Amino acid sequence: MTRQPFFYDITLRDGNQSLKKPWNLKEKELIFSKLLNLGVQAVEAGFPAASEMDFEATKRLAEIAPQNLVISGLARAVEHDISIAVDAIKPCVKPRLHTFIAMSPFNMKYVLNKNPQDVRKTAIEAVSFAKNLILKTGRKDGEVQFSVEHFGDCQENLDYVIETLKDVVNAGANVINLPNTVERTRVKTFVDMVEKVYESLPKDIMIAVHCHNDLGMATAATVESYFAGATQLECCLNGLGERAGNTNLYEVAVVLHNSGVDVPLNLGEIYETALVVSDMSKVEIPEKAPLIGPEALAHRSGIHQDGAVKTKDMEKGAYRPIHPTLIGRKDDEKIGFTSQSGKTAVFEIISDAGYPITIQEAVRITPIVKEAAQKAGELPTRNIIDIYFNEVFNIKGDFRLVAFEKLAENFFNLKFFHKNEFFDMNAQGNGPMDACLSALKQAGFPQKLVDYEQYALDGEIFGSGAVAMTVIHFQDLDGNIILARGKDESTIKANVKAIFNGLNLMHK
């Protein structure tokens, strides 16, 4: 699609009117600044005739609006409301009067108590009156938007609606808005209606959609309406709005972006904006909310975790719709451990906490972590680390170190148990590790050491002073390499602990 979507934000009107405590002028100005940062092309600033506060807020935002921003004021299809709204929005360079009336058979009969011809007459007269007032402001970029309230309920009288809209356009409407005021049925049904209107009106008339989320499909209806001919997409920050809310701006923008559409928004501002709006509205972001929820990047299934880790540095992830940085999220994909998780989660959680671990060690301790998770549910990182320490640096088995002491230069004494047998061995070697291995060989437990490494670790990680960590690699009789670790504030003790951990691994 080469047609650029036009984002018309309704947070300060639809979103605000749904709050338990609507925003005051100062609060509206802050939200307005966030909308400017996002780069929306139009803002419905309020319903000026609703209250003095709404009038003053709309007027103030019109006064401070940048020249390229449309400021819209909502008004019922009555002259009194329209006059007040035009007075409020006229300070801006691009004022737009937005008026509406319901045209569904149900609402005309039971709410308006008017027949269709009277409704058509009211719509035409309201648009004509609004157009004349806008022209009198001298704003050459001034516009009139007309909405068919409850358009989604107009399946049975759609021809009447279209004929009325042709008259409304002739009366001066620049934008025709088709709201799914109450979402009741299939997205395709609504989108097909939008497409029919689009095909019936002049192509210089902008078609808009305004979808509520009563059945959870407002984003889908809005996105598909764009591809059916709607250019203006009426959206709300955080999906605020009456009842279940309005179309969520973030979701629509990202879906279109992922679909190859040129989205004229600063997508990197989305996440911070969402947090600010949540705080100011006192409406918490659900933990599973798409894109912005605390759990939106969480993985607990072992299969998902494996794919997520393997693709975490790629633009396209195995189990995420976007890279988090696209919307300004600094946090990455979250790996949580439950009974459904696996070795990848253990490896990532311990690595991210700053502890050394191999995937082989993660494999070894995963069953123990799983067992704990089956009893407790999702395990906190601290619990997983405790298991890691116990199972990696303190491996239980048939070999138990009692003491290792230096007797003289290159001469050491080793005391240990193998099962219930006690050994007290003296041995010489080129250093403590060589002497320890020599003592074990004398005791009948020769080991083939193939690699040895020693590290100085950050003591703060382990909650103590400077810590030495020894990593050894033994080769067993079948040629398998066994990796074992030992840690201690003493380098010599770290070496010997690593050897005994390796013995217990080999002889399990």
N, C-alpha and C positions, 0 to 999 in steps of 0.2 A: 504494500500500500504506500503510495506517495503522498496521500492526504495526511497532513499532520493533525493529530487530535487536539482539541481545544478543551483544556481542563478548567472547569467552572466549579469553584469550591463553595460548598454550602455549610461549612462548619459553623460559621458565625450566625447563621440563620437556623437551618434545620437542626444542626448539632446542638447549638446553644439552647434552643427552645425545649429540647428534650431533657436538659439537665435538671437535677433536683434543685440546684442553686445556679441560675443563669449568671453568666459573666457580666461584670460591670465594664465601664468604658476602659479602664486601665488594663483589665484582663483581656478585653477584646483587642486592644492595641498590640499586646504581646503575641497573641495568636496570629494577628494580622502580619506581624513581622516575620513569623515563621512561614506564613504562606508566601511572602515575598521571597524569602530565602529558597523556598522550593521552586519558585518560578511559575506558579499558576497564572493563567492568562486572565481569569475573571474571579471576582469574589462577590458572593451575595452577602452584603454586609448586614442585612437585617430586614425586619418588617416594620418600617418607620411608624405606621399608624397604630401599631400594637401598644406602644407606651412612649412616654416622653424619653425614657432612658434609651429605647431602641432608636428613636429619631435622632437623638444627640450622638449616639454611637455611630450610626450610619453616616451622618453628616461629617463627623470628625474623620472617619476613615476615608470619605470622599475627598476631604481637604488635604490629607497627607498622602494620597495614592499617587504612585508614579504615573507618568503620562501614558505609558503603554498598557496600563491595567484597567480593565473594565470593572466598574463598581455598579452593582445591581441592587435595587431595592424592590422588595416584594409588596404587592398590593392586590387586594381583592378587586374584582371587576366592578368597582363603584368609584364614582368621581372623587369622593372625599378621600379615600385611601390613596388613589393615584396622585392626587394633588400633593398630599403630604409626602409621599415617597419621592416624587420628582423634586420637590423642594429640598429634600435631604441629600439626594445624589448629584444635584446640579453643580456643586463645586469641582467635581473631577472632570478630567478631559474626556473620558469615555463613559458617560452615564448610561445606564440601561434600566428602563422601567420594566419590571416583570409582573405581569398580571395573569390571572388564571380563573377558570371556572370548570366545574365538573360536567362531563358530557356522557357518562355512562348511563344507561337506562335506569339502573337501580338508584343512582344518586340523584338524577334529575327528578325522579318520582318521589323518593322517600326522604331526601335531605333538602333539596332545593325547592321542591313542590312547584316545579316549572315544567312546561311542555318544551319539547325540543326546539320549536321555532323561537320561543321566548329566550331560550339559552343562547341560540345563535345570534339573536339581535343584541343581547347583552354583551356577548363576546366582541362583536363587531364594533359596537359603540364604545366599549372600554378601550379597545386598541386604538381606535380613531382619536379618542380624547387624549390618550397617553401620547400618541404620536405628535399631536399638535402642541402639547405642553413641552415635550422634548425639543421640538423645533424652536419653540420660543426661548429656550435657554441659550440658543446660539451655539450649541455644541454640535459641530458638523458630524462628529463621530457618535452622537447619541443614538440609542437604539430602543426598540420595544421587543420584548420577549413575551410570547403567549404560551401558556401551558394548558393542555387538556388534562385537568385533574382526573384521576382514575382512568387514564387511557387504557391501562391493562384490562379493564372490565368492559371495553367497548368492542368486543368481537362481533356481537350481533348487530351493532349499528355503525360499523366502521365506515360504510359509504357516506352516511350522514356526517360523521366526524370529518372526513376528507373534504366534502363539499363546504363544510363550515370553515375549515382551515384555509381553503382557497379564498373565501371571502375575507377572512381575517388577514391574510397576506395582502390582499388588495387594499385593506384598510390601513396598512402600514407596518405590520409585524415583520421584523427582520429575522427573528429566531422562533422556531416552533419546537416547543419542548413536549415530549411524550413520556409522562411519568408512569411507572409501574407503582402507583401509589400504595397499593396493597398487593404484595406478591401472593398469587393464589394458585398458579398452574405452571405448565412447562415453560422453560425459557424459549424454546423454539416458537411456541405460539405467540409470545410477545414480540420476538424478533421478526417474525414474518409480518406482523402488523406494522412494525416500524418500517420495514422495507417497503411495504405497500404505500405508506405515506410519503416516504422519500421519493419513490418513483412517480408520485402523483403531483408533487409540488415543483415549482421552478427551482433550478439547480443553484440559483444564487441565494436561496433561503437556507440558512443553517438549521439542520435537524439536531435536536438535543434529546438525551434520555436522562431520566432521573429515577433510579430504581431503589426501592426499599428491599430489605433483606428478611422479610417475614419467614421465608422458607429456606434461607441460606444460600440463595442463588443470585444475589444482586450483582456480584462481580461478573459472573458468567453472562448474565443478561446484558450488562453494560458493554462488555468486551465484544460479544457477538453482535450487538446493535451497531457498534462502530464499523464492523465489517459489512453490515447490511446498509450502511449509508449515513449513520449518525456521526456528526463531527464533534459536537459539544458533549462532553461527558461530565455530568454533575455528580460530584463525589464529595466525601466527607473524611476529614482526618480521623483516624482510628475507627472508622465505621460508625461514628456517633449518629444519632438520629432517633426519631420516634420509634417506639416499640423495639424491634430487633435491630434497628439502625438503618443507615443508608449505605450505598455502595462505598466500599473502602478505597480511598484514593491510591494507597500504596499497592494494593493488589492489582488494580486495573493498570496502573503505570508499569508495573513489573511484567505482567502478562503481555502487554503490548510490546514492551522492550524485548522480551524473549521471543516474540513473534516477528521480530525484524522491523517493527514500526519505529519511526523517528519520534521519540517521546521528548517533548520540549520542557522537561523538568530536571531539576538538580536532584537526581535520585540519591546521591550521597547524603542528603539532608533528612532522609526519611526516618531513620532510626532515632536520631536525637529529637526530631519533631514529635514522634510518637510518644516518647518518654515525657516530654514537656506537656503535651496535651493530656496524657493520662493523669499527671500530677495536678494539673489545673482543673480538670473536669471532675476529679475524684472518682473516675471510672477506671478500674484496674484493667490492664491488658491481660486477657486470659492467657494462661501459661502455654496453651496450644495454639494461640492466634497465629495465622500464617505470617511469615516473614519477621514479625516484631515480637512474638511471644517468647518468654524465657525458655520455653521448651521447643521452640521452632527449629532449633538446630541440634536437638538431642537425639542420640541413638542408644538403644539398649539391647537390641537384637544382635547376637553375635555376627550374623551374616551382614547386617547393615553396618556394624562397626568395622568389619573387615574392609568392606568396600569404601566406607567413608575415610578410613585411614590411608588406604592406598591411593586415594584421589584428593587428599586434603589440600595439596598445593596446586591443584589444577583449577582452571577457571570453571570448568564443568565438573561437578562432583557426582559420585555414583548415587548418592541419596540426598541431594539438595537441589532446589530449583535454580539457585543463583550462588555466586560467591558472596559471602556476607559483606564484604567491603563495598559491593555495589550500592547498598542502602546505608552505608556508614556504620555498620556493626563492627566493633573492634573485637568482640568475642568470636571465637571460632566454634566449630562443631563440638558439642558436648558429648563425652562418652561417660555413661553411667553404668554401674555394674549391678545386674540383677541375676536371678537364676537363668535368664535367657541369654546372658552374655557369655563371652568366651575369652580366649587367650589374648586376642587383640586388645580388648578392653583393659585387661590386667597390664599388659605391656605399656599401653598409652597412658593410663592413669598413673602408674609408678614413674614412668619417664617424665611426664609433665610435672610431677611433684619434685623432680630433681634427683631421683635415685637411679643408680646404674642397674640395668637389667637386660638380659638377652631374651629373645623370643623363646629359647629353650627353657629358661627359668620360668617365664610366664606360663608355658605349657605345664610345667611341673606343679606350679602352685594354683593353677586355675581350679582344679577340682575342690581344693580346700576353700577357696574364695566362694565358689558356687554353693558349697554346702552351707556356708555362713549366710549367703544371700537367700537361700531357700527358707531359712528360719526367720530372717530379719527383714526381708525385702531389699530394696536398693541400699547398698552398703556405702556409708560415707568413706571418703578417701582415707581418712585416718585409720579406719578399720582394715582397709586393704593393705595399707603400709605396715600396720602391725603384723599382719599375716606374712607379708613379704620379709620383714626382719626375722621373724621366727623361722620361716621356711628356707630362707636363702643364707642367712648368717648363723643359724643355729640348727643345723640339720641333725635330727635325732636318728640314731641307728645303733649298731652293735659296737661301734668304737666311741669311747668316751675319754677325752683328754683330762688328765688330772693336773699335771704340771710339766713345764719345760723350763729348765734352769741352766744357766751358763756356769760351768765349773772352772773352766780355764780358757785360754785362748783357743778357739776352734774346738772346744771340748764341752759337750752338753749332756745333761741328764733328762730323759723322757720317761714320764710315768703315765700310763693309760690303762684302761680296761678294754678288753675285747670280750663282749658278752659278760660272763662272770669271772673271766680270768684276768688277773692283774699282772702287768708288765712294768719292770723297773730297769731301764736300759741306759747305758752310757755309750756315747758314740762320738767320733771325731768327724769333722767334715770341713769343707771350704765354705764356712759360714753356717748360720743356724739352720737354714732350710736343708742344706746338704746333710748336716748332722742328724736332723730329724728323720730324713728319708733313710739314712744309714741305720739308725736305731730301729726303724720299722722293718727294714730288711733283715736285721739280726733276729727280730722277733718273729720272722716268718711271713711278713707282709710286704714284699717288694712292690714298688710302684714305678711305672714308667712316666716320668715327667716330660711333657713335650713342649710346654710353654709356661712362662711365669711373668707376671706383670705386677707392678706395685704403683699405687696412686696415693697422692695426698688429697684427702677430701675436705670439703668445707665443713668444719665442725658444727656450724649452726644448723646444717641440714639434719645432723644426727643428735642435736641437742646436747653437745658436749664440746670439749676442746678440739684441738687438731686430731684428726682421725686418719690412720693409715688403712688402706684397703689392699689386700693381696688377691690376685686372680690367678688361679692355677688351672692347667689343663692336663689331666691324666689320660692315658690311653689304656683301655681295658684289653683283655685277652682276645676279644673279637675285633679289635681295631677301632672301637668307638671312642670318641673324645668326650671326656667328662669335664665340665667346667664347674669350678667351685670357688666360692669367695670366703674371705675372712676379714674381719675388721677389728681394730683395737687401737687404743692410743699408743701402744707399743708396736713398732714395726715387726719385731721378732714374734710377738704373740699373734699378730695378724697373719703372719706366714704359717704358723703351726695350726691355727684355727682353720685356715683355708685347706690345709692338708687333711685334717680330720673331717671336715665337711665333705671333701672329695672322697675319702674312704667310705663314709656312710652312704654317699650316693652310689658308689660302685658296688657296694655289698648289700644293697637293699634286697 
